[in-house]
């Protein structure tokens, strides 16, 4: 195995563990946030305020998840760019390098997905704040 492949394997031992925690964190927070966003409107401002505050907490949990995703991507970035600079079409297929490219691509897709979730949560929180203002009038 080449030195680059050895380095990738070494980094994957750490990155793999970090990715397990990222996916576990996401799978724990996302269903609860989705459930909170799906609840119907109620007229009680106290309940609405609690929902708004809960959504705000979910929003910040998702922002924290994005930070962790970016940190893991930062760990993998030097190797990723090194692999990209050494891609040759006449070379044999290298599963370790392809795995690194797939993991980084998956992280970027997950980052975009979590950003979209953050936007949905924030939009719902703003909508609930509007309901509260209208009920106060």
PENORBEL-V459521 format. One record per residue. N is the residue number from 1. RES is the residue in one letter. SS is DSSP state (hx for helix, st for strand, lp for the rest). D_FIRST is the distance of its C-alpha to the first C-alpha in whole Angstrom. Layout:
# PENORBEL-V459521
n res ss d_first
N RES SS D_FIRST
N RES SS D_FIRST
This chain:
# PENORBEL-V459521
n res ss d_first
1 X lp 0
2 X lp 4
3 X hx 7
4 X hx 8
5 X hx 6
6 X hx 7
7 X hx 10
8 X hx 11
9 X hx 10
10 X hx 13
11 X hx 15
12 X hx 15
13 X hx 17
14 X hx 19
15 X hx 20
16 X hx 20
17 X hx 23
18 X hx 25
19 X hx 24
20 X hx 26
21 X hx 29
22 X hx 29
23 X hx 30
24 X hx 32
25 X hx 34
26 X hx 34
27 X hx 35
28 X hx 38
29 X hx 40
30 X hx 40
31 X hx 42
32 X hx 44
33 X hx 45
34 X hx 45
35 X hx 48
36 X hx 50
37 X hx 49
38 X hx 51
39 X lp 54
40 X lp 57
41 X lp 59
42 X lp 62
43 X lp 65
44 X lp 65
45 X hx 63
46 X hx 62
47 X hx 60
48 X hx 59
49 X hx 58
50 X hx 56
51 X hx 54
52 X hx 54
53 X hx 52
54 X hx 50
55 X hx 49
56 X hx 48
57 X hx 46
58 X hx 44
59 X hx 44
60 X hx 42
61 X hx 40
62 X hx 38
63 X hx 38
64 X hx 37
65 X hx 34
66 X hx 33
67 X hx 33
68 X hx 30
69 X hx 28
70 X hx 29
71 X hx 27
72 X hx 24
73 X hx 24
74 X hx 24
75 X hx 22
76 X hx 19
77 X hx 21
78 X hx 19
79 X hx 15
80 X hx 17
81 X hx 19
82 X hx 16
83 X hx 14
84 X hx 18
85 X hx 18
86 X lp 15
87 X lp 16
88 X lp 17
89 X lp 19
90 X lp 18
91 X lp 14
92 X lp 13
93 X lp 13
94 X lp 10
95 X hx 11
96 X hx 10
97 X hx 11
98 X hx 14
99 X hx 15
100 X hx 15
101 X hx 18
102 X hx 20
103 X hx 20
104 X hx 21
105 X hx 23
106 X hx 25
107 X hx 26
108 X hx 28
109 X hx 29
110 X hx 30
111 X hx 31
112 X hx 34
113 X hx 35
114 X hx 36
115 X hx 38
116 X hx 40
117 X hx 41
118 X hx 42
119 X hx 44
120 X hx 45
121 X hx 46
122 X hx 48
123 X hx 50
124 X hx 51
125 X hx 52
126 X hx 54
127 X hx 56
128 X hx 57
129 X hx 58
130 X hx 60
131 X hx 61
132 X hx 62
133 X hx 64
134 X hx 66
135 X hx 67
136 X hx 68
137 X lp 71
